[in-house]
Each structure stands twice: as structure tokens, then as C-alpha cells.
Amino acid sequence: MAADCRLALHATLPGRYARYEVLASTIDHRGRLVALVSNPAQGFTPIPRSSKLRPPPRYDATAVICDGVETHEIPLTELRLRFTHIDTLGDGVVLVAARCEPVGIDFERYQKSVPEDELHLTDNVRAIDEGGQTRSAFYAGDGIEQLMTDAQGNIWTSYFDESNYWSPNLDGTRSYGCMIGLARWNSDGGPPWMAPSHTPGVFWCDCYALNVGHDVIHACPYTDFPLIEIDADGIRSITPNPVNRCSGLAVSGSELAFFDQHRARGGFRWEIRRALRQGGAVTETEREHLLLPGDRHPTGWARGRIGRDGTLWLHEDGNPRRWYRYEVDV
């Protein structure tokens, strides 16, 4: 039987933003709550990740960085895309729109190289400085699952199963590809490192279990959930994983915590499957049933699922203002 484990309340968006719509929120590599908020009077309504509806009219928003009791605001004006992800980048922030506009070419041409000037690719990543000015903007593909930046200033984007990316060719054309999995970008959007071509035999259908640590990145791509370790030079190891349900990940040395969730008894159950990585193998050791502060059972799916080294942050579906924390070493 799984033991009960109570999550800690990590951070709450200050009450003065209660009247604002939260378009995106996260916990950055310094443990700060970061949110993109907008006045709902502008008529902006967030949409599901699967939608490719046209963007709203231009709107204003505010990036909010909460560091304990201190709050820093970055005003953002004249935004056009439906930005669904945010994280810090240096003293500023980076915004990502999960879905891109259609490129405006016939589907029959997707199997051929297409000249750059015939494609209408959307710059769906925008790096913004602390004054609200755009430093860079670039195209990062369609179907982005998660955004996380690291302490070195890299931008990591993982992708879900509808993902696609038009890769540049030396002759000035681009070629269409799908199942992107995971990519690392610099802040200027230079040529990315992309996972699939570097991991033969691994099926990157959907990467929603990602841990961006200080020095090492771990990922467990669906459908087989192998534990993949990545450093600055690329793939470091691939370890078969018997834990075949995983939507979040915390890693502390050989200690692993795989997050799982499912419906149970008419409600929702959040669970940690603890494991050890030793001798090139992962062995599950125990399970923990997660409760919220006050021994409250979660009332929805866990969202966010931000893993950074031995810590995993979560929030309840529909409430990105309150983030909870699980730590491997506690």
C-alpha cells in the first residue's frame, strides 16, 4: 500500500492579480513563481493546446516574477500570439505559443522540400528583456508541450504527439518532419539541438516527463518511458525503465521519483513511484500517495509538472496561481 506524502505549498500568485487572467505560469530554475497575466476585459480567453484557432486581436499583458515577498513586473504590449508558456531568461522572460499558424501550403507538398520564401512560419518563441523589449523571436515548431530554461540560459522545448517542425536545408529550402520530442535552443534561436536523430531506437511520440537540472537534463518520452540523460554534449545514457506511467520526473543522484496520476473512486489520484538507478537499470522501490496541504485530496489533474533536479512542482488543473512542491530528499 502506498504511504501518504503531503505536498508543500511552494508559492501563490499575490492577491492583487486576482482579477487578471493567468495565461501561463511556471516555476523557474531559481524556484520563483513566474506568470503571464492579462486583463480579461480585453476579451482574451486561453484555448486548449489542440486548437489552431486564429490569434486574438493585439493585447497587453504583464509578466510577473515572484521572489518570496518581492514581485517584479515586466509590461508587455501589442502581443498577437496566444502565449501558453513562460519562463525566465536572464533578467527577462521567454514566451512560447504551443501552436503555430498553418504555413499556407498544400499538404501534398509536405513530402518535398519547400523554398523558404513560400513558407509563412510563425516566430512562436519570443525572448524579452527586463524592460519589456523583444530581444529575439524565432520559430520553434508546432505542438510544444513544455518550456523550461536552465541556469546557463538555454531554452528547452518538449513536444506532444501532434508536433512538427520545418527544418532548414543548405539550399534555402525547408523540409517537414514530425515527432520532434525535445529541443534545446540558445536565446537567439540559433540552430537547435534536437533529440530524435541523436537517440536511435527511441520513439519520441510525446515528451511530457522532463527534468531540466542545473547540469544534466533527464527525459522519459512516451511510449516506452526510457530514462534518457542529456548534458551539454548531447545524450549521455539511455536506461530502460519498468515504470511505464510517468508524466513528471524528479532526479537526485541515483534516486528517482516518477509522477503518475489517474482517476480513482470518482476523483483524482496523484502518485509518486520511487525508484533507484543502479548498474544500468531502474528498479522501482516504493509508492507514495500525494495529498495537498491540510490532507486535502486533489480535485483535478496535476498540471505544470516542472521537474528540476530533485524537486517537482505541480498545480491543480484550473488553478495555476498556487504551486505545490515535492522533494526527493525530504
C-alpha positions, 0 to 999 in steps of 0.5 A: 500500500502506498504511504501518504506524502503531503505536498508543500505549498511552494508559492501563490500568485499575490492577491492583487492579480486576482482579477487578471487572467493567468495565461501561463505560469511556471516555476523557474530554475531559481524556484520563483513563481513566474506568470503571464497575466492579462486583463480579461476585459480585453476579451482574451480567453486561453484555448486548449493546446489542440486548437489552431484557432486564429490569434486574438486581436493585439493585447497587453499583458504583464509578466510577473516574477515572484521572489518570496515577498518581492514581485517584479513586473515586466509590461508587455504590449501589442502581443498577437500570439496566444502565449501558453508558456513562460519562463525566465531568461536572464533578467527577462522572460521567454514566451512560447505559443504551443501552436503555430499558424498553418504555413499556407501550403498544400499538404501534398507538398509536405513530402518535398522540400519547400523554398523558404520564401513560400513558407509563412512560419510563425516566430512562436518563441519570443525572448524579452528583456527586463524592460519589456523589449523583444530581444529575439523571436524565432520559430520553434515548431508546432505542438510544444508541450513544455518550456523550461530554461536552465541556469546557463540560459538555454531554452528547452522545448518538449513536444506532444504527439501532434508536433512538427517542425520545418527544418532548414536545408543548405539550399534555402529550402525547408523540409517537414518532419514530425515527432520532434520530442525535445529541443534545446535552443540558445536565446537567439534561436540559433540552430537547435539541438534536437533529440530524435536523430541523436537517440536511435531506437527511441520513439519520441511520440510525446515528451511530457516527463522532463527534468531540466537540472542545473547540469544534466537534463533527464527525459522519459518520452512516451511510449516506452518511458526510457530514462534518457540523460542529456548534458551539454554534449548531447545524450549521455545514457539511455536506461530502460525503465519498468515504470511505464506511467510517468508524466513528471520526473524528479532526479537526485543522484541515483534516486528517482521519483516518477509522477503518475496520476489517474482517476480513482473512486470518482476523483483524482489520484496523484502518485509518486513511484520511487525508484533507484538507478543502479548498474544500468537499470531502474528498479522501482522501490516504493509508492507514495500517495500525494495529498495537498496541504491540510490532507486535502485530496486533489480535485483535478489533474496535476498540471505544470509538472516542472521537474528540476533536479530533485524537486517537482512542482505541480498545480491543480488543473484550473488553478495555476496561481498556487504551486505545490512542491515535492522533494526527493530528499525530504 
